Amino acid sequence: MNPDRAASAGYTIRPMRAGDAPLLLDIDTASTALFATVDNPEIAAIATSCGPPLEDFRRHLEASEVKVACDNADRPVGFIAFEALERDIYVWLLSVHPDHTRRGLGSQLVKSALEAGGARGAERCVLSTFRDVAFNAPFYRDQGFDELPLSEAAAPLRERFHGEVPAGTDPDLRLLMQFPLGNR
Ligand SMILES: CC(C)(COP(=O)(O)OP(=O)(O)OC[C@H]1O[C@@H](n2cnc3c(N)ncnc32)[C@H](O)[C@@H]1OP(=O)(O)O)[C@@H](O)C(=O)NCCC(=O)NCCS
């Protein structure tokens, strides 16, 4: 994949601004449609699940660091949201609107979170995702993440892991992944 693809298409990445939250919730809702393509009914059902109430979502965004990908008219089309968790940063959401996927934006957003985490002095970037969904664990593996076995994760990470298992899906379909930031 060409890392400059997003920049050459006129996309930019900037911090979240006041007023972005409803647009980001719409992007997240639209992005979940991609799960309908997954050949596992438990996971495919996520495509039709309800997102969080806007006020809860806004509060969580405001307590996080959020990088927003915008098109050439400065309209948000994707974002990544992460927060400090002990000595790590924890990514709790990454979404790109389906009209703008496969152009390198997801990768650029991950890169921007890794850079921000490194600048904060975080030890690792950690997240939970689906093991066998092409645009989940394999996507992160391509960016240099590897598995953090649940048995080796500290209690707060295990708690986040369990809290993020979507209703109706088997936790064994998911994993924690980590990227070391110390040597960036
Ligand atoms: C995951 C997501 C953010 C990726 O966004 P994106 O902008 O398409 O990502 P990129 O363009 O950087 O993709 C990089 C690579 O990931 C893989 N990939 C991304 N989407 C894929 C898909 N639908 N099917 C198969 N591989 C995919 C490909 O290897 C791709 O490279 P390529 O386009 O050169 O083949 C986006 O698909 C999304 O919002 N999905 C729904 C929400 C989600 O799953 N979030 C992450 C959960 S932890």
The ligand as an SDF file (V2000), in Angstrom:
LIG
                    3D

 48 50  0  0  0  0  0  0  0  0999 V2000
  -10.9220   -0.5670    9.3300 C   0  0  0  0  0  0  0  0  0  0  0  0
  -11.1110    0.7060    8.5020 C   0  0  0  0  0  0  0  0  0  0  0  0
  -10.9680    1.9150    9.3860 C   0  0  0  0  0  0  0  0  0  0  0  0
   -9.9940    0.7260    7.4290 C   0  0  0  0  0  0  0  0  0  0  0  0
  -10.0930    1.9650    6.7350 O   0  0  0  0  0  0  0  0  0  0  0  0
   -9.4740    2.1980    5.2960 P   0  0  0  0  0  0  0  0  0  0  0  0
   -9.3720    3.6650    5.0920 O   0  0  0  0  0  0  0  0  0  0  0  0
  -10.1720    1.3970    4.2770 O   0  0  0  0  0  0  0  0  0  0  0  0
   -8.0010    1.5800    5.4930 O   0  0  0  0  0  0  0  0  0  0  0  0
   -6.8070    1.5770    4.4410 P   0  0  0  0  0  0  0  0  0  0  0  0
   -7.2420    2.1680    3.1370 O   0  0  0  0  0  0  0  0  0  0  0  0
   -5.6450    2.1970    5.1260 O   0  0  0  0  0  0  0  0  0  0  0  0
   -6.5820    0.0080    4.2450 O   0  0  0  0  0  0  0  0  0  0  0  0
   -5.3300   -0.5640    4.4320 C   0  0  0  0  0  0  0  0  0  0  0  0
   -5.4050   -2.0490    4.1160 C   0  0  0  0  0  0  0  0  0  0  0  0
   -6.2630   -2.7500    5.0260 O   0  0  0  0  0  0  0  0  0  0  0  0
   -6.8710   -3.8560    4.3360 C   0  0  0  0  0  0  0  0  0  0  0  0
   -8.3090   -3.6180    4.2160 N   0  0  0  0  0  0  0  0  0  0  0  0
   -8.9710   -2.4700    4.5150 C   0  0  0  0  0  0  0  0  0  0  0  0
  -10.2960   -2.6500    4.2850 N   0  0  0  0  0  0  0  0  0  0  0  0
  -10.4440   -3.9040    3.8300 C   0  0  0  0  0  0  0  0  0  0  0  0
  -11.5630   -4.6620    3.4240 C   0  0  0  0  0  0  0  0  0  0  0  0
  -12.8040   -4.1570    3.4120 N   0  0  0  0  0  0  0  0  0  0  0  0
  -11.3700   -5.9420    3.0140 N   0  0  0  0  0  0  0  0  0  0  0  0
  -10.1230   -6.4770    2.9920 C   0  0  0  0  0  0  0  0  0  0  0  0
   -9.0140   -5.7950    3.3780 N   0  0  0  0  0  0  0  0  0  0  0  0
   -9.1820   -4.5320    3.7900 C   0  0  0  0  0  0  0  0  0  0  0  0
   -6.2390   -3.8760    2.9490 C   0  0  0  0  0  0  0  0  0  0  0  0
   -5.0490   -4.6550    3.0290 O   0  0  0  0  0  0  0  0  0  0  0  0
   -5.9190   -2.4010    2.7640 C   0  0  0  0  0  0  0  0  0  0  0  0
   -4.9180   -2.1810    1.7960 O   0  0  0  0  0  0  0  0  0  0  0  0
   -5.3430   -2.1300    0.2240 P   0  0  0  0  0  0  0  0  0  0  0  0
   -6.5320   -1.2080    0.1000 O   0  0  0  0  0  0  0  0  0  0  0  0
   -4.1050   -1.5990   -0.4240 O   0  0  0  0  0  0  0  0  0  0  0  0
   -5.6790   -3.5430   -0.1530 O   0  0  0  0  0  0  0  0  0  0  0  0
  -12.4860    0.7230    7.7900 C   0  0  0  0  0  0  0  0  0  0  0  0
  -12.6070   -0.4460    7.0240 O   0  0  0  0  0  0  0  0  0  0  0  0
  -13.6690    0.8030    8.7420 C   0  0  0  0  0  0  0  0  0  0  0  0
  -14.0830    1.8670    9.1770 O   0  0  0  0  0  0  0  0  0  0  0  0
  -14.2380   -0.3920    9.0910 N   0  0  0  0  0  0  0  0  0  0  0  0
  -15.4010   -0.4710    9.9740 C   0  0  0  0  0  0  0  0  0  0  0  0
  -15.0510   -0.1710   11.4230 C   0  0  0  0  0  0  0  0  0  0  0  0
  -13.8980   -1.0350   11.9050 C   0  0  0  0  0  0  0  0  0  0  0  0
  -13.8020   -2.2280   11.6500 O   0  0  0  0  0  0  0  0  0  0  0  0
  -12.9740   -0.3850   12.6450 N   0  0  0  0  0  0  0  0  0  0  0  0
  -11.8140   -1.0530   13.2310 C   0  0  0  0  0  0  0  0  0  0  0  0
  -12.2810   -1.9060   14.3490 C   0  0  0  0  0  0  0  0  0  0  0  0
  -11.0340   -2.1590   15.5940 S   0  0  0  0  0  0  0  0  0  0  0  0
  1  2  1  0
  2  3  1  0
  2  4  1  0
  2 36  1  0
  4  5  1  0
  5  6  1  0
  6  7  2  0
  6  8  1  0
  6  9  1  0
  9 10  1  0
 10 11  2  0
 10 12  1  0
 10 13  1  0
 13 14  1  0
 14 15  1  0
 15 16  1  0
 15 30  1  0
 16 17  1  0
 17 18  1  0
 17 28  1  0
 18 19  1  0
 18 27  1  0
 19 20  2  0
 20 21  1  0
 21 22  1  0
 21 27  2  0
 22 23  1  0
 22 24  2  0
 24 25  1  0
 25 26  2  0
 26 27  1  0
 28 29  1  0
 28 30  1  0
 30 31  1  0
 31 32  1  0
 32 33  2  0
 32 34  1  0
 32 35  1  0
 36 37  1  0
 36 38  1  0
 38 39  2  0
 38 40  1  0
 40 41  1  0
 41 42  1  0
 42 43  1  0
 43 44  2  0
 43 45  1  0
 45 46  1  0
 46 47  1  0
 47 48  1  0
M  END
$$$$
